[in-house]
């Protein structure tokens, strides 16, 4: 198990180096392409309640995706993380300008005093972050396992869609028994259906 964790950390380090070499202009173009693919994606268009995320380090920036999702009259749900209990609470966010605060993981999270909790079984589509993914849907996140605990609790009918740059696709993610897969991956170049 320790060997797998070391391999995962090695992949995180490699991805960090790759992403450092991408210019801001190139990154912006890649983000626009991913966004475009997501908003052309039938499962996303048909969804009424979308679980999104606010990015941490090395994750695809979803700021504009969140803003655009409101324009499509969808309910935006974001995760709030309980670091001590390794729990995730899903909350409806009506206004990202007033409803989000910095969380303990370093990214923005819903304010519990302004946002209402959303039951897991209401989620139509879940947009999942990752630092690296493979074509089988294997993913490496921050290493805290929040999404590995969340994914199996979502309805089987909820599409689990990972967003990464093509540079974050690796040949194989070393998976442990508790690691969970996404169904679909969207990069700036393609939509990958889990094989």
MDTraj code that builds the backbone (N, CA, C; nanometers):
import mdtraj as md
import numpy as np

residues = "UNK UNK UNK UNK UNK UNK UNK UNK UNK UNK UNK UNK UNK UNK UNK UNK UNK UNK UNK UNK UNK UNK UNK UNK UNK UNK UNK UNK UNK UNK UNK UNK UNK UNK UNK UNK UNK UNK UNK UNK UNK UNK UNK UNK UNK UNK UNK UNK UNK UNK UNK UNK UNK UNK UNK UNK UNK UNK UNK UNK UNK UNK UNK UNK UNK UNK UNK UNK UNK UNK UNK UNK UNK UNK UNK UNK UNK UNK UNK UNK UNK UNK UNK UNK UNK UNK UNK UNK UNK UNK UNK UNK UNK UNK UNK UNK UNK UNK UNK UNK UNK UNK UNK UNK UNK UNK UNK UNK UNK UNK UNK UNK UNK UNK UNK UNK UNK UNK UNK UNK UNK UNK UNK UNK UNK UNK UNK UNK UNK UNK UNK UNK UNK UNK UNK UNK UNK UNK UNK UNK UNK UNK UNK UNK UNK UNK UNK UNK UNK UNK UNK UNK UNK UNK UNK UNK UNK UNK UNK UNK UNK UNK UNK UNK UNK UNK UNK UNK UNK UNK UNK UNK UNK UNK UNK UNK UNK UNK UNK UNK UNK UNK UNK UNK UNK UNK UNK UNK UNK UNK UNK UNK UNK UNK UNK".split()
xyz = np.array([
    [0.0833, -0.1193, 0.0000],
    [0.0000, 0.0000, 0.0000],
    [0.0878, 0.1258, 0.0000],
    [0.1957, 0.1222, 0.0765],
    [0.2863, 0.2361, 0.0814],
    [0.3491, 0.2603, -0.0555],
    [0.3779, 0.1510, -0.1268],
    [0.4362, 0.1617, -0.2602],
    [0.3404, 0.2322, -0.3567],
    [0.2121, 0.1993, -0.3457],
    [0.1116, 0.2643, -0.4321],
    [0.1029, 0.4129, -0.3989],
    [0.1054, 0.4467, -0.2707],
    [0.0994, 0.5884, -0.2316],
    [0.2196, 0.6652, -0.2848],
    [0.3354, 0.6007, -0.2818],
    [0.4563, 0.6645, -0.3356],
    [0.4438, 0.6867, -0.4859],
    [0.3885, 0.5875, -0.5560],
    [0.3672, 0.6019, -0.7011],
    [0.2711, 0.7165, -0.7299],
    [0.1644, 0.7260, -0.6508],
    [0.0672, 0.8345, -0.6695],
    [0.1331, 0.9700, -0.6468],
    [0.2153, 0.9805, -0.5428],
    [0.2829, 1.1068, -0.5155],
    [0.3793, 1.1417, -0.6281],
    [0.4448, 1.0405, -0.6827],
    [0.5349, 1.0626, -0.7965],
    [0.4571, 1.1187, -0.9155],
    [0.3386, 1.0626, -0.9406],
    [0.2542, 1.1127, -1.0504],
    [0.2121, 1.2573, -1.0222],
    [0.1721, 1.2876, -0.8987],
    [0.1355, 1.4259, -0.8630],
    [0.2518, 1.5214, -0.8922],
    [0.3724, 1.4797, -0.8539],
    [0.4910, 1.5641, -0.8763],
    [0.5172, 1.5844, -1.0251],
    [0.5008, 1.4783, -1.1045],
    [0.5198, 1.4890, -1.2491],
    [0.4175, 1.5841, -1.3115],
    [0.2925, 1.5712, -1.2682],
    [0.1859, 1.6574, -1.3212],
    [0.2140, 1.8033, -1.2847],
    [0.2581, 1.8271, -1.1623],
    [0.2890, 1.9637, -1.1191],
    [0.3950, 2.0252, -1.2107],
    [0.4974, 1.9484, -1.2449],
    [0.6030, 1.9984, -1.3345],
    [0.5482, 2.0270, -1.4739],
    [0.4644, 1.9350, -1.5244],
    [0.4045, 1.9546, -1.6569],
    [0.3212, 2.0826, -1.6602],
    [0.2384, 2.1012, -1.5569],
    [0.1482, 2.2173, -1.5554],
    [0.2243, 2.3486, -1.5382],
    [0.3380, 2.3441, -1.4700],
    [0.4212, 2.4645, -1.4552],
    [0.4697, 2.5157, -1.5889],
    [0.4882, 2.4240, -1.6843],
    [0.5419, 2.4606, -1.8155],
    [0.4359, 2.5084, -1.9142],
    [0.3114, 2.5115, -1.8715],
    [0.2044, 2.5602, -1.9589],
    [0.1861, 2.7094, -1.9322],
    [0.1927, 2.7888, -2.0365],
    [0.1755, 2.9336, -2.0200],
    [0.0316, 2.9645, -1.9803],
    [0.0107, 3.0807, -1.9214],
    [-0.1252, 3.1214, -1.8810],
    [-0.2166, 3.1301, -2.0021],
    [-0.1638, 3.1774, -2.1130],
    [-0.2436, 3.1901, -2.2354],
    [-0.2869, 3.0520, -2.2859],
    [-0.1932, 2.9582, -2.2842],
    [-0.2239, 2.8216, -2.3275],
    [-0.3238, 2.7564, -2.2323],
    [-0.3053, 2.7790, -2.1027],
    [-0.3958, 2.7239, -2.0023],
    [-0.5377, 2.7782, -2.0229],
    [-0.5456, 2.9066, -2.0525],
    [-0.6761, 2.9698, -2.0764],
    [-0.7461, 2.9056, -2.1966],
    [-0.6700, 2.8806, -2.3025],
    [-0.7274, 2.8179, -2.4226],
    [-0.7746, 2.6757, -2.3918],
    [-0.6958, 2.6023, -2.3134],
    [-0.7343, 2.4659, -2.2762],
    [-0.8610, 2.4669, -2.1905],
    [-0.8683, 2.5611, -2.0967],
    [-0.9874, 2.5736, -2.0118],
    [-1.1114, 2.5999, -2.0957],
    [-1.0980, 2.6903, -2.1939],
    [-1.2127, 2.7231, -2.2797],
    [-1.2579, 2.6004, -2.3587],
    [-1.1614, 2.5195, -2.4044],
    [-1.1957, 2.3996, -2.4805],
    [-1.2677, 2.2965, -2.3917],
    [-1.2197, 2.2788, -2.2690],
    [-1.2856, 2.1859, -2.1755],
    [-1.4273, 2.2344, -2.1461],
    [-1.4386, 2.3627, -2.1187],
    [-1.5695, 2.4225, -2.0900],
    [-1.6651, 2.4014, -2.2066],
    [-1.6159, 2.4236, -2.3265],
    [-1.6968, 2.4082, -2.4470],
    [-1.7462, 2.2635, -2.4607],
    [-1.6573, 2.1691, -2.4384],
    [-1.6956, 2.0275, -2.4469],
    [-1.7997, 1.9926, -2.3399],
    [-1.7802, 2.0446, -2.2184],
    [-1.8748, 2.0164, -2.1102],
    [-2.0131, 2.0712, -2.1447],
    [-2.0192, 2.1933, -2.1967],
    [-2.1494, 2.2549, -2.2256],
    [-2.2121, 2.2031, -2.3550],
    [-2.1404, 2.1171, -2.4289],
    [-2.1978, 2.0460, -2.5431],
    [-2.2362, 1.9034, -2.5057],
    [-2.2000, 1.8624, -2.3856],
    [-2.2154, 1.7247, -2.3400],
    [-2.3614, 1.7008, -2.2994],
    [-2.4258, 1.6049, -2.3641],
    [-2.5699, 1.5806, -2.3440],
    [-2.6050, 1.5566, -2.1974],
    [-2.5251, 1.4754, -2.1272],
    [-2.5559, 1.4477, -1.9863],
    [-2.5546, 1.5751, -1.9025],
    [-2.4677, 1.6677, -1.9361],
    [-2.4621, 1.7933, -1.8622],
    [-2.5825, 1.8804, -1.8976],
    [-2.6132, 1.8886, -2.0251],
    [-2.7260, 1.9717, -2.0691],
    [-2.8584, 1.9226, -2.0112],
    [-2.8748, 1.7917, -1.9992],
    [-2.9998, 1.7340, -1.9485],
    [-3.0116, 1.7413, -1.7957],
    [-2.8989, 1.7558, -1.7281],
    [-2.8992, 1.7569, -1.5815],
    [-2.9666, 1.8831, -1.5280],
    [-3.0396, 1.8663, -1.4186],
    [-3.1023, 1.9818, -1.3527],
    [-3.0218, 2.0257, -1.2304],
    [-2.9614, 1.9275, -1.1626],
    [-2.8823, 1.9572, -1.0427],
    [-2.7402, 1.9066, -1.0663],
    [-2.6458, 2.0010, -1.0675],
    [-2.5070, 1.9680, -1.0996],
    [-2.4169, 1.9881, -0.9782],
    [-2.3467, 1.8825, -0.9414],
    [-2.2424, 1.8937, -0.8407],
    [-2.1158, 1.9389, -0.9123],
    [-2.0643, 2.0527, -0.8720],
    [-1.9406, 2.1059, -0.9285],
    [-1.8368, 2.1119, -0.8173],
    [-1.7231, 2.1728, -0.8427],
    [-1.6204, 2.1893, -0.7400],
    [-1.5478, 2.3204, -0.7611],
    [-1.4899, 2.3710, -0.6541],
    [-1.3987, 2.4850, -0.6660],
    [-1.2588, 2.4258, -0.6616],
    [-1.1703, 2.4705, -0.7492],
    [-1.0441, 2.3994, -0.7668],
    [-0.9437, 2.4192, -0.6545],
    [-0.8698, 2.3119, -0.6308],
    [-0.7513, 2.3174, -0.5466],
    [-0.6307, 2.3241, -0.6389],
    [-0.5139, 2.3137, -0.5825],
    [-0.3916, 2.3165, -0.6627],
    [-0.3930, 2.2011, -0.7631],
    [-0.3515, 2.2285, -0.8832],
    [-0.3354, 2.1304, -0.9918],
    [-0.4673, 2.0780, -1.0480],
    [-0.5793, 2.1377, -1.0111],
    [-0.7094, 2.0949, -1.0641],
    [-0.7599, 2.1972, -1.1655],
    [-0.8370, 2.1490, -1.2630],
    [-0.8942, 2.2367, -1.3656],
    [-0.9815, 2.3425, -1.2981],
    [-0.9579, 2.4676, -1.3339],
    [-1.0326, 2.5803, -1.2766],
    [-1.1767, 2.5784, -1.3279],
    [-1.2716, 2.5810, -1.2365],
    [-1.4138, 2.5725, -1.2725],
    [-1.4885, 2.7039, -1.2511],
    [-1.4163, 2.8120, -1.2235],
    [-1.4830, 2.9391, -1.1945],
    [-1.5824, 2.9803, -1.3015],
    [-1.5411, 2.9771, -1.4264],
    [-1.6299, 3.0174, -1.5348],
    [-1.7381, 2.9128, -1.5607],
    [-1.7045, 2.7857, -1.5403],
    [-1.8040, 2.6786, -1.5568],
    [-1.9171, 2.6986, -1.4564],
    [-1.8819, 2.7317, -1.3327],
    [-1.9842, 2.7555, -1.2300],
    [-2.0731, 2.8726, -1.2717],
    [-2.0109, 2.9815, -1.3144],
    [-2.0896, 3.0992, -1.3580],
    [-2.1840, 3.0637, -1.4727],
    [-2.1339, 2.9913, -1.5713],
    [-2.2164, 2.9561, -1.6874],
    [-2.3283, 2.8587, -1.6524],
    [-2.3052, 2.7731, -1.5534],
    [-2.4060, 2.6743, -1.5151],
    [-2.5348, 2.7428, -1.4695],
    [-2.5206, 2.8569, -1.4023],
    [-2.6398, 2.9335, -1.3618],
    [-2.7171, 2.9824, -1.4843],
    [-2.6458, 3.0203, -1.5898],
    [-2.7114, 3.0695, -1.7120],
    [-2.7967, 2.9606, -1.7770],
    [-2.7647, 2.8349, -1.7483],
    [-2.8392, 2.7227, -1.8042],
    [-2.9519, 2.6788, -1.7102],
    [-2.9806, 2.7626, -1.6095],
    [-3.0894, 2.7376, -1.5142],
    [-3.0768, 2.6049, -1.4397],
    [-2.9542, 2.5715, -1.4033],
    [-2.9309, 2.4515, -1.3246],
    [-2.9066, 2.4907, -1.1793],
    [-2.9382, 2.3994, -1.0886],
    [-2.9012, 2.4202, -0.9492],
    [-2.7546, 2.3826, -0.9336],
    [-2.6785, 2.4721, -0.8738],
    [-2.5359, 2.4483, -0.8526],
    [-2.5155, 2.3989, -0.7100],
    [-2.4515, 2.2847, -0.6993],
    [-2.4214, 2.2242, -0.5698],
    [-2.2691, 2.2150, -0.5590],
    [-2.2172, 2.2562, -0.4434],
    [-2.0732, 2.2486, -0.4189],
    [-2.0486, 2.1739, -0.2879],
    [-1.9336, 2.1087, -0.2768],
    [-1.9042, 2.0332, -0.1553],
    [-1.8450, 2.1195, -0.0444],
    [-1.8815, 2.0870, 0.0788],
    [-1.8180, 2.1435, 0.1985],
    [-1.7499, 2.0261, 0.2681],
    [-1.6244, 2.0440, 0.3037],
    [-1.5436, 1.9337, 0.3566],
    [-1.5264, 1.9444, 0.5070],
    [-1.5518, 1.8327, 0.5743],
    [-1.5271, 1.8216, 0.7176],
    [-1.3972, 1.7434, 0.7325],
    [-1.2875, 1.8149, 0.7516],
    [-1.1538, 1.7548, 0.7536],
    [-1.1388, 1.6532, 0.8681],
    [-1.1939, 1.6853, 0.9850],
    [-1.1759, 1.5974, 1.1016],
    [-1.2439, 1.4620, 1.0836],
    [-1.3632, 1.4626, 1.0238],
    [-1.4393, 1.3387, 1.0083],
    [-1.4328, 1.2818, 0.8668],
    [-1.3545, 1.3445, 0.7796],
    [-1.3434, 1.3019, 0.6396],
    [-1.4806, 1.2865, 0.5749],
    [-1.5637, 1.3873, 0.5955],
    [-1.6992, 1.3838, 0.5438],
    [-1.7197, 1.4984, 0.4452],
    [-1.8102, 1.4789, 0.3520],
    [-1.8444, 1.5814, 0.2542],
    [-1.9936, 1.6085, 0.2642],
    [-2.0295, 1.7364, 0.2736],
    [-2.1692, 1.7768, 0.2718],
    [-2.1920, 1.8544, 0.1426],
    [-2.2974, 1.8194, 0.0696],
    [-2.3290, 1.8890, -0.0548],
    [-2.4272, 2.0011, -0.0257],
    [-2.3968, 2.1214, -0.0796],
    [-2.4796, 2.2379, -0.0497],
    [-2.5124, 2.3164, -0.1759],
    [-2.6372, 2.3614, -0.1822],
    [-2.6838, 2.4432, -0.2944],
    [-2.6276, 2.5844, -0.2774],
    [-2.5650, 2.6345, -0.3827],
    [-2.5056, 2.7679, -0.3806],
    [-2.5826, 2.8561, -0.4786],
    [-2.6444, 2.9622, -0.4273],
    [-2.7219, 3.0514, -0.5124],
    [-2.6374, 3.1635, -0.5718],
    [-2.5367, 3.2079, -0.4987],
    [-2.4525, 3.3186, -0.5456],
    [-2.3081, 3.2953, -0.5006],
    [-2.2207, 3.2559, -0.5938],
    [-2.0832, 3.2265, -0.5548],
    [-2.0087, 3.3486, -0.4995],
    [-2.0572, 3.4684, -0.5301],
    [-1.9910, 3.5896, -0.4792],
    [-2.0132, 3.6101, -0.3294],
    [-2.1261, 3.5606, -0.2777],
    [-2.1560, 3.5825, -0.1360],
    [-2.1655, 3.4530, -0.0549],
    [-2.1815, 3.3399, -0.1234],
    [-2.2093, 3.2144, -0.0536],
    [-2.0865, 3.1274, -0.0294],
    [-1.9680, 3.1730, -0.0691],
    [-1.8476, 3.0900, -0.0553],
    [-1.7448, 3.1557, 0.0355],
    [-1.6734, 3.0725, 0.1093],
    [-1.5654, 3.1186, 0.1974],
    [-1.4463, 3.0238, 0.1807],
    [-1.3245, 3.0701, 0.2117],
    [-1.2091, 2.9800, 0.2035],
    [-1.2252, 2.8631, 0.3010],
    [-1.2015, 2.7420, 0.2494],
    [-1.2125, 2.6225, 0.3322],
    [-1.0764, 2.5767, 0.3819],
    [-1.0773, 2.4756, 0.4663],
    [-0.9537, 2.4240, 0.5254],
    [-0.8641, 2.3536, 0.4242],
    [-0.9194, 2.3140, 0.3083],
    [-0.8389, 2.2487, 0.2048],
    [-0.7747, 2.3505, 0.1113],
    [-0.8061, 2.4793, 0.1318],
    [-0.7447, 2.5826, 0.0487],
    [-0.8301, 2.6290, -0.0672],
    [-0.9435, 2.5663, -0.0898],
    [-1.0336, 2.6129, -0.1952],
    [-1.1619, 2.6678, -0.1321],
    [-1.2446, 2.7315, -0.2144],
    [-1.3681, 2.7915, -0.1633],
    [-1.4726, 2.6840, -0.1346],
    [-1.5501, 2.7065, -0.0291],
    [-1.6559, 2.6135, 0.0101],
    [-1.7833, 2.6910, 0.0423],
    [-1.8989, 2.6243, 0.0345],
    [-2.0253, 2.6896, 0.0690],
    [-2.0290, 2.7315, 0.2161],
    [-2.0914, 2.8459, 0.2403],
    [-2.1123, 2.8924, 0.3781],
    [-2.2359, 2.8216, 0.4338],
    [-2.2216, 2.7484, 0.5438],
    [-2.3364, 2.6754, 0.5988],
    [-2.4496, 2.7671, 0.6441],
    [-2.4186, 2.8921, 0.6777],
    [-2.5236, 2.9833, 0.7220],
    [-2.6035, 3.0415, 0.6050],
    [-2.5546, 3.0231, 0.4819],
    [-2.6233, 3.0793, 0.3650],
    [-2.6720, 2.9725, 0.2668],
    [-2.6198, 2.8511, 0.2783],
    [-2.6487, 2.7465, 0.1796],
    [-2.7221, 2.6295, 0.2440],
    [-2.8143, 2.5719, 0.1670],
    [-2.8916, 2.4580, 0.2169],
    [-2.8289, 2.3268, 0.1707],
    [-2.8352, 2.2296, 0.2590],
    [-2.7828, 2.0967, 0.2274],
    [-2.8700, 2.0306, 0.1205],
    [-2.8057, 1.9559, 0.0308],
    [-2.8746, 1.8865, -0.0773],
    [-2.8527, 1.7355, -0.0592],
    [-2.9595, 1.6559, -0.0614],
    [-2.9422, 1.5107, -0.0489],
    [-2.8627, 1.4554, -0.1671],
    [-2.7806, 1.3563, -0.1390],
    [-2.6969, 1.2951, -0.2418],
    [-2.7785, 1.2413, -0.3587],
    [-2.8970, 1.1870, -0.3300],
    [-2.9745, 1.1237, -0.4365],
    [-3.0389, 1.2231, -0.5336],
    [-3.0185, 1.3513, -0.5108],
    [-3.0720, 1.4538, -0.6021],
    [-2.9745, 1.4902, -0.7146],
    [-2.8503, 1.4468, -0.7036],
    [-2.7475, 1.4889, -0.7983],
    [-2.7646, 1.4170, -0.9323],
    [-2.7804, 1.4950, -1.0397],
    [-2.7942, 1.4385, -1.1744],
    [-2.6583, 1.4134, -1.2389],
    [-2.5652, 1.5062, -1.2163],
    [-2.4313, 1.4928, -1.2733],
    [-2.3315, 1.5458, -1.1712],
    [-2.2194, 1.4770, -1.1595],
    [-2.1160, 1.5166, -1.0642],
    [-1.9876, 1.5442, -1.1417],
    [-1.9422, 1.6676, -1.1367],
    [-1.8168, 1.7062, -1.2005],
    [-1.7079, 1.6913, -1.0940],
    [-1.6117, 1.6040, -1.1220],
    [-1.5151, 1.5597, -1.0222],
    [-1.3750, 1.6110, -1.0577],
    [-1.3056, 1.6687, -0.9598],
    [-1.1693, 1.7148, -0.9873],
    [-1.0696, 1.6000, -0.9835],
    [-0.9552, 1.6236, -1.0398],
    [-0.8473, 1.5260, -1.0318],
    [-0.7153, 1.5923, -1.0651],
    [-0.6100, 1.5375, -1.0112],
    [-0.4761, 1.5846, -1.0450],
    [-0.4236, 1.5042, -1.1630],
    [-0.4642, 1.3772, -1.1702],
    [-0.4300, 1.2916, -1.2838],
    [-0.5405, 1.1879, -1.3002],
    [-0.5611, 1.1438, -1.4257],
    [-0.6598, 1.0394, -1.4550],
    [-0.6047, 0.9513, -1.5658],
    [-0.6599, 0.8307, -1.5749],
    [-0.6255, 0.7450, -1.6888],
    [-0.7525, 0.7183, -1.7696],
    [-0.7359, 0.6552, -1.8845],
    [-0.8493, 0.6367, -1.9760],
    [-0.9530, 0.5377, -1.9241],
    [-0.9233, 0.4663, -1.8171],
    [-1.0202, 0.3736, -1.7575],
    [-1.1048, 0.4428, -1.6507],
    [-1.0772, 0.5717, -1.6263],
    [-1.1529, 0.6446, -1.5252],
    [-1.0859, 0.6470, -1.3892],
    [-0.9670, 0.5879, -1.3780],
    [-0.8917, 0.5961, -1.2528],
    [-0.8469, 0.7399, -1.2305],
    [-0.8452, 0.7834, -1.1048],
    [-0.8082, 0.9220, -1.0771],
    [-0.7231, 0.9312, -0.9510],
    [-0.6407, 1.0338, -0.9511],
    [-0.5654, 1.0712, -0.8320],
    [-0.6111, 1.2105, -0.7947],
    [-0.6516, 1.2251, -0.6695],
    [-0.6904, 1.3561, -0.6192],
    [-0.5831, 1.4092, -0.5260],
    [-0.6271, 1.4847, -0.4284],
    [-0.5336, 1.5468, -0.3336],
    [-0.4736, 1.4456, -0.2366],
    [-0.5339, 1.3279, -0.2274],
    [-0.4808, 1.2240, -0.1400],
    [-0.5562, 1.2082, -0.0092],
    [-0.6606, 1.2878, 0.0102],
    [-0.7360, 1.2794, 0.1351],
    [-0.8570, 1.1865, 0.1258],
    [-0.8908, 1.1422, 0.0057],
    [-0.9957, 1.0423, -0.0118],
    [-1.1389, 1.0925, -0.0031],
    [-1.1590, 1.2245, -0.0042],
    [-1.2965, 1.2763, 0.0074],
    [-1.3852, 1.2274, -0.1068],
    [-1.3360, 1.2384, -0.2297],
    [-1.4186, 1.1990, -0.3441],
    [-1.4319, 1.0471, -0.3549],
    [-1.3310, 0.9726, -0.3080],
    [-1.3429, 0.8265, -0.3067],
    [-1.4544, 0.7822, -0.2115],
    [-1.4786, 0.8587, -0.1067],
    [-1.5890, 0.8283, -0.0149],
    [-1.7225, 0.8766, -0.0708],
    [-1.7186, 0.9881, -0.1438],
    [-1.8418, 1.0478, -0.1961],
    [-1.8978, 0.9717, -0.3166],
    [-1.8127, 0.9335, -0.4111],
    [-1.8591, 0.8752, -0.5372],
    [-1.9529, 0.7551, -0.5196],
    [-1.9227, 0.6595, -0.4321],
    [-2.0149, 0.5448, -0.4202],
    [-2.1494, 0.5801, -0.3565],
    [-2.1564, 0.6948, -0.2904],
    [-2.2824, 0.7355, -0.2270],
    [-2.3773, 0.8039, -0.3253],
    [-2.3235, 0.8488, -0.4391],
    [-2.4074, 0.9147, -0.5395],
    [-2.4927, 0.8109, -0.6106],
    [-2.6093, 0.8527, -0.6613],
    [-2.6952, 0.7565, -0.7311],
    [-2.6229, 0.6940, -0.8505],
    [-2.6568, 0.5711, -0.8797],
    [-2.5953, 0.5018, -0.9928],
    [-2.6265, 0.5746, -1.1237],
    [-2.7373, 0.6471, -1.1258],
    [-2.7768, 0.7213, -1.2466],
    [-2.7010, 0.8539, -1.2623],
    [-2.6326, 0.8982, -1.1591],
    [-2.5537, 1.0220, -1.1687],
    [-2.4277, 0.9951, -1.2493],
    [-2.4083, 1.0734, -1.3538],
    [-2.2844, 1.0633, -1.4304],
    [-2.1729, 1.1271, -1.3490],
    [-2.0600, 1.0571, -1.3370],
    [-1.9429, 1.1096, -1.2662],
    [-1.8402, 1.1472, -1.3721],
    [-1.8191, 1.2778, -1.3894],
    [-1.7371, 1.3290, -1.4995],
    [-1.6135, 1.3985, -1.4443],
    [-1.4977, 1.3495, -1.4832],
    [-1.3719, 1.4101, -1.4417],
    [-1.3268, 1.5149, -1.5420],
    [-1.2728, 1.6248, -1.4912],
    [-1.2163, 1.7287, -1.5776],
    [-1.0657, 1.7349, -1.5549],
    [-0.9891, 1.7165, -1.6603],
    [-0.8437, 1.7320, -1.6543],
    [-0.7933, 1.7815, -1.7890],
    [-0.6746, 1.8403, -1.7866],
    [-0.6068, 1.8725, -1.9114],
    [-0.5516, 1.7429, -1.9695],
    [-0.5331, 1.7418, -2.0991],
    [-0.4730, 1.6251, -2.1653],
    [-0.3375, 1.5909, -2.1010],
    [-0.2643, 1.6928, -2.0558],
    [-0.1350, 1.6724, -1.9897],
    [-0.1491, 1.5964, -1.8572],
    [-0.2704, 1.5854, -1.8054],
    [-0.2936, 1.5166, -1.6780],
    [-0.3414, 1.3728, -1.6978],
    [-0.3503, 1.3300, -1.8237],
    [-0.3859, 1.1912, -1.8536],
    [-0.2573, 1.1089, -1.8500],
    [-0.2595, 1.0035, -1.7706],
    [-0.1432, 0.9142, -1.7614],
    [-0.1848, 0.7757, -1.8089],
    [-0.0862, 0.6905, -1.8367],
    [-0.1185, 0.5590, -1.8925],
    [-0.1958, 0.4729, -1.7934],
    [-0.1567, 0.4777, -1.6662],
    [-0.2306, 0.3982, -1.5670],
    [-0.2155, 0.4595, -1.4285],
    [-0.3280, 0.4749, -1.3620],
    [-0.3296, 0.5212, -1.2233],
    [-0.3174, 0.3981, -1.1337],
    [-0.2233, 0.3967, -1.0400],
    [-0.2189, 0.2850, -0.9451],
    [-0.3383, 0.2967, -0.8498],
    [-0.4259, 0.1988, -0.8544],
    [-0.5506, 0.2040, -0.7776],
    [-0.5438, 0.1123, -0.6561],
    [-0.5984, 0.1618, -0.5440],
    [-0.6148, 0.0815, -0.4235],
    [-0.7618, 0.0407, -0.4157],
    [-0.7939, -0.0508, -0.3268],
    [-0.9307, -0.1033, -0.3200],
    [-1.0336, 0.0051, -0.2898],
    [-0.9945, 0.1094, -0.2167],
    [-1.0901, 0.2148, -0.1810],
    [-1.1013, 0.3240, -0.2885],
    [-1.0133, 0.3222, -0.3874],
    [-1.0166, 0.4239, -0.4931],
    [-1.1350, 0.4011, -0.5865],
    [-1.1988, 0.5096, -0.6283],
    [-1.3167, 0.5003, -0.7142],
    [-1.2901, 0.5642, -0.8505],
    [-1.3619, 0.5129, -0.9488],
    [-1.3463, 0.5580, -1.0863],
    [-1.4521, 0.6621, -1.1229],
    [-1.4202, 0.7463, -1.2223],
    [-1.5213, 0.8321, -1.2833],
    [-1.5712, 0.7608, -1.4089],
    [-1.6892, 0.7999, -1.4571],
    [-1.7477, 0.7354, -1.5755],
    [-1.6915, 0.7919, -1.7049],
    [-1.6649, 0.9211, -1.7034],
    [-1.6298, 0.9942, -1.8250],
    [-1.5246, 1.0978, -1.7884],
    [-1.4344, 1.1253, -1.8813],
    [-1.3334, 1.2296, -1.8612],
    [-1.3420, 1.3268, -1.9766],
    [-1.3391, 1.4552, -1.9436],
    [-1.3375, 1.5586, -2.0473],
    [-1.2048, 1.6331, -2.0387],
    [-1.1332, 1.6361, -2.1523],
    [-1.0109, 1.7151, -2.1628],
    [-1.0343, 1.8209, -2.2706],
    [-0.9327, 1.9009, -2.2975],
    [-0.9463, 2.0023, -2.4022],
    [-0.9494, 1.9400, -2.5411],
    [-0.9121, 1.8115, -2.5546],
    [-0.9044, 1.7477, -2.6864],
    [-1.0128, 1.6443, -2.7120],
    [-1.0703, 1.5877, -2.6039],
    [-1.1620, 1.4747, -2.6257],
    [-1.2503, 1.4488, -2.5044],
    [-1.3515, 1.3655, -2.5297],
    [-1.4345, 1.3101, -2.4235],
    [-1.4020, 1.1616, -2.4183],
    [-1.3588, 1.1149, -2.3022],
    [-1.3167, 0.9759, -2.2870],
    [-1.4214, 0.9020, -2.2057],
    [-1.4797, 0.7998, -2.2672],
    [-1.5747, 0.7150, -2.1961],
    [-1.4976, 0.5984, -2.1371],
    [-1.5219, 0.5694, -2.0117],
    [-1.4484, 0.4642, -1.9410],
    [-1.4564, 0.3331, -2.0175],
    [-1.3395, 0.2714, -2.0339],
    [-1.3358, 0.1428, -2.1073],
    [-1.2926, 0.0313, -2.0160],
])
top = md.Topology()
chain = top.add_chain()
for i, resn in enumerate(residues, 1):
    res = top.add_residue(resn, chain, resSeq=i)
    for name in ("N", "CA", "C"):
        top.add_atom(name, md.element.get_by_symbol(name[0]), res)
traj = md.Trajectory(xyz[None], top)
